[in-house]
Each structure stands twice: as C-alpha cells, then as structure tokens.
Amino acid sequence: MPVIRLPYSDLESLTGTSIERIKEQMPLMPADVERVESEYMDVEFFPNRPDLFSVEGVARALRQFLEVEPGLVHYEVEKSGIEMVVDPSVGAVRPYIACGVAKGVHLNSNAIESLMQLQEHLHRGIGRNRAKIAIGLHDLKKVKPPFKYLAVEPGFAFIPLDYEEEMSLSEILARHPKGVAYGHILKGRAKYPLILDSTGNTLSFPPIINAELTRVTESTTDLFIDVTGMDMNVTIALNIVASALVERGGRIQSVLIHYPDGDKETPHLEPKKMVISMDDVNSLIGIELGEQECKRCCERMGLDAKVVPGGKIELMIPAYRYDIIHTRDIIEDIAIGYGYNRIKPENPTTSGSVIGEEHPVEERKSIIREIMTGLGYFEVITFILTSARKQFELMQRAEDEESGAVKVASPISSEYTMLRCSILPNLLEILASNKHRDMPQRIFEVGPVISAKDFEEREHLASLSIHATANFAEVKSVVDAVLKELGYDYGDGDGGVESKVEVVESADDAFLAGRRADIIINSEKRGVFGEIHPQVLLNFGLDYPVVGFELDVS
C-alpha cells in the first residue's frame, strides 16, 4: 500500500492545527503510521483512497476529520480559453486525454516533491504502471496554446526531462531511464503519442516522459495538467490532481478538448448525489445513530449531508472520491467518521445448538495432506493468480475451451492476469526458486483451480519430485498409493468410493511422450502424471529430471 511522506511544516500550515493533534488522530482516519521522525512522518493509506496520496489531500481530509472545516469542499472551475485538439492519428495508440489548468499555485520544494509523489502513486495504482493512465505537469508560461495531441514517427526529437541533449522518441525508449522502464507500453506501435504547443514545442511524450522545456520549479505559478490513457477514467486522475493543487492556492480552469467525434471540457469537479437509509446505516454498523449524528459523521469525511423525509440522508460526494460507488461505501465512511474506537465489540449471539465443525472439503484436504506427507512430500501454498504465459506457454499447453483462462479484468501486473487452471506451473516455479537447495526435493499442494469452461472452482492435488534419477516408475507408484489411500480402485473393487479407475496414454505436451498417462475415473479424465518434458524444464530454468502428477480431488 502507498506510504506517503508528510512534512510537519506542510501539515500544520495546510490544516491550521498542531502536529500533536494530527499525530493523535491520524490512526483513526484510518491510516497506519509507519514512521515518525523529527520533521516528518510516513503514513500508509489504503489503495482505495488515491485522493490521500499527497500531503495536500491528507491536509484536506484532516481539516474535515478534525472538524476544522467539515463538509464538502466546493470547487469553482473557470474557463481558461485554452483548447486541445486530438488528432485522429492517436486513436489507435493512446486515444483519451483530459486536461486542466491551475493558476496562481504557490510551490516550494515540499509542494513539488508532494506533487511528484502523488503523480507516481497514481501511476502505479489506478494507472497500472502508466499503462492505463499517465499524468503530465507543465509550466504553462513556457508554452503557447492551443495544444495538439497526435501520433508521430519514432524519429521525432525533443529534449526530455533531466537531459540537455535532443533525443528522438526511439532513442528515449532505448536510453532514457523512463523509456527503458515504460517503453513496453508502446511496444509494437508504428507511431508514438506526443503533445505539442502551437509553435511546435513538445510538452510531453506520454506515457514516458515530459519535455525539459516545461519543467515545474518553485518559480512556477501556472500549471498545465494532461492525463492520457486508454479510457475516460483519465478524468479521475485529473480531478485528484486538480483538487490537490487547490490546496496550494490554485484556481482551477477548464480546457476544451476537440475529439474527432465531438468536444469535451475538463475537469468536472461537480459533486455527485447519493441517498442512504438510516435503517441500512444502523443495521450494517450495528449501533443506533441518530440522523444528526449521522450527518456529522458524513461531514467529518468530507461529504455534505442533508436529512430528508423518510429516514434518509441525502449526500453530496466530492469529485475526487472515485472510491464511493455504492451506499455501502458511504456507510463505511460513516463508521470511520463515528470512530471505530467508539464501537464496543460484542460476541455474536448464536443458538446453543449451533456448533462449528470442519467443512467436508477441508476434511478431505486434511486426509490428502496426511497421505502426501506420509509419502515424504512437503506442502507448499502458492498464489491462485497467475499468468497465461506460465499456465500455457511455458508448459507447452494450448489454451482451449477445456483449459481456458478466467482472465482478470484490470490486472495490476503482467504476472497476475488470470486465475490458475493448473497447479503444476506454480510448483515448477517453487522448484526453480530452490535450485540451490539439496536434492531430492518433493513438494505438493492441494488447492483450488478455476476453468473458464464452467467457472466452477475445483480442488486439485499436484506434486513434483526433482532429483537426478526421477522417472516414470517413481511417480506411478506415488499416484497408485494416493488413489488407493483415497479409496479409489483399479478394476471392479467392491469397497472404493469410485469403482472404475483406468490409466491410459496421455497427449499432454507438458510431459514427455511415452512417459505420461491420464487418470480416468468412471470414464472421466481426472488427472495426469509422468515425466515433465525437458523443454518445460528449460522454460522454468531447471537442470534435473522432474516427475509429477495433478489430480482433481473435488
């Protein structure tokens, strides 16, 4: 979670209250105070509150929470007269942009550092490491509107931030630290996005780097803000940055953006309206709050509240609070405004006949763990989130309907883009991380997998054994022992849970041909085992033979 550095001098001047009171109340916001030094404190905030990723946002929230200035901050957005033209050429590269102007900003070294901190935390969080959103801050007096957002050839050159020499866009991607770090976002593009002023000067090469020309310094008073991205959520980041600049004395002005399909004006800092029921509030929090007390709690969280007939509260939500989506989010804010420390814990009331017991699934998993540890295997637990590269490409498996991936809608990393449909790739990663350990190594995991075929969660058991003489006979004996202990029977047994178990030749390319087999139970494929294919071992960086199996034990 983001850790924000809060200088005491800034906090006191922006909140109008003492640092002693701030230290006392900060943990109740809620926030986790990581470090307290003589001139600053480092505080960790939850990722769902990006409006608190700067000292300006924290100061605003403190004024409300400490009731110095409770309630909604009302923002006036003037018209700047500045226009941004979006060229059709950028549509296939990075199609969306939101812009704004902050006039009369008072900047010092702390303010600049805070703005850079806010920018980078927004890049990592809602920006998904700049892939979805990237923010540029510019000294407006050094450029001349109107501006143009377009895509240009890689040979276009300008002087990037922190450099003195002119570099082409392709050189920036190859040599500039930001280009090396974020160049993958533009990989495969024939042209790159650029923001120019009316005289041809470069403001920004999004999402990589700004121009040195528009560097923000302590003498900067007028700021131009651009936020580019892959959807209209660019307005969220713009609202957060613009409202933070108001705390530094800025007057926010709008920019008219000419898209090929119509015009838009940003930023929009008007609050949105929601209505909640007092019955829902008291039911979810578990206490009896009066309407006026509830109103006060809302105002402590920066919301405007008005009691309306029918036991309801009408609220106005600030534009920078994009985390408030449902009435439940407001009720959480009310609980924070009331104070978790004031809510007395109570033991839940249950019937005397209600007695907890182990879930049948967990009971079966406990048996499986006992079997595997008895066979000399160590248990590991790995992430359910993984990537298609690990699940399919490195395993030499095709992604099809049977083994399809349940994709993550907005992955924060290329390493975690889907839910696993097999455990074996995770175990191979564990072995790769422990190559320096003594052999043999034998590990297993029993846990959930999810397939896109039916979106059903299934329990799988997977195991691997790595050492110089690992072979098919070894893993076959382990599979036989596991099936026998679980009550499965080869042939027409009369006491097994499943009476018909067969082992047939497999076509799974993760295993070596001729040394692989499928496990068929009652005519249904339930697992696979064998010697891991040498190419798969190379893909995971392993040097010794590996045998293993994976079995559906749902």
ABEGO torsion letter per residue (X at the ends): XBBBBBBAAAAAAAAGBBAAAAAAAAAAOBBBBABBBAABBBBBBBAABAAAABAAAAAAAAAAAAGABBEBBBBBBBBAGBBBBBBAAAAAABABBBBBBBBGBBBBAAAAAAAAAAAAAAAABAAGGGAABBBBBBBAAABBOBBBBBBBBAABBBBBBGBABBBBAAAAAAABAAAAAAAAAABGBABBBBBBBAAGBBABBOAABBBAAABBBAABABBBBBBBBABAAAAAAAAAAAAAAAAAGBBBBBBBBBBAAEBBBOBBABBBBBBBBAAAAAAAAGBBBBAAAAAAAAAAAGBBBBBBBGGBBBBBBBAABAABABAAAAAAAAAAAAEAAABBBBBBBBBAABBBBBBAAAAAAAAAAAAAAAAGBBBBBBBABBBAAAAAAAAGBBBBAAABBBBBABBABAABABBBABAAAAAAAAAAAAAABBOBBBBBBBBBBBBAAAGBBBBBBBBBBBBAABBAAAAAAAAAAAAAAAGBBBEABAABABABBBBBBBABAABBBGABBBBBBGGBBABBBEBBBAAAAAAAGBABBBBBBBBBAX
